[in-house]
Amino acid sequence: MNRETDFQHCPPLGQQHVFTLYVAGHTVRSLWTIALVQRQCEEHFSGNYELRVVDVFQYPQAAEGADVIATPTLIKHQPMPMIRTIGSAIDMEHFTTNPT
């Protein structure tokens, strides 16, 4: 990854889910995690999401600003509340529950 890349951006169809995935370099693990998150976003949000992928080696200031201490880290920004998870075992069920 040479630059910060938007892997998926879809217009809002209601309440859009907005995520940032922080990965470390252009590695097999990073590519696998990106594919996993994209697949799960499609399964759970049917195109009604935005996924931004940030390579922390290329953009360490972005990781620092988001308090990312390990990769991969996935942060859900919208809808609130903000949720973060660290590690390769990312399960979108965690991001789809409504705390009420």
Residue pairs with C-beta under 8 A, 6 or more apart in sequence:
1 23
1 25
1 26
1 30
1 53
1 55
1 58
2 58
3 58
4 52
4 53
4 54
4 55
4 58
4 59
4 62
5 52
5 53
6 50
6 51
6 52
6 53
7 34
7 38
7 51
7 52
7 53
8 38
8 41
8 49
8 50
8 51
9 50
9 51
10 16
10 47
10 48
10 49
10 50
12 48
13 47
13 48
14 48
15 48
15 78
15 79
16 48
16 49
16 50
16 78
17 41
17 45
17 48
17 49
17 50
17 76
17 78
17 79
17 95
18 49
18 50
18 76
18 77
18 78
19 37
19 41
19 49
19 50
19 51
19 52
19 74
19 75
19 76
19 77
19 95
20 51
20 52
20 53
20 54
20 66
20 74
20 75
20 77
21 33
21 34
21 37
21 51
21 52
21 53
21 54
21 72
21 73
21 74
21 75
22 54
22 56
22 62
22 63
22 66
22 68
22 71
22 72
22 73
22 74
22 75
23 29
23 30
23 33
23 34
23 53
23 54
23 55
23 56
23 71
23 72
24 30
24 55
24 56
24 57
24 71
24 72
25 55
25 57
26 55
29 72
29 88
30 55
30 71
30 72
32 88
33 72
33 88
33 90
34 53
36 88
36 90
37 51
37 74
37 90
38 51
40 90
40 91
40 92
41 49
41 51
41 92
43 92
44 92
44 93
44 95
44 96
54 62
54 63
56 62
56 63
56 68
56 71
63 71
66 73
66 75
69 86
70 86
70 87
71 86
72 86
72 87
72 88
72 90
73 84
73 85
73 86
74 84
74 85
74 90
75 82
75 83
75 84
76 82
76 83
76 84
76 95
81 99
83 94
83 95
85 91
85 94
85 95
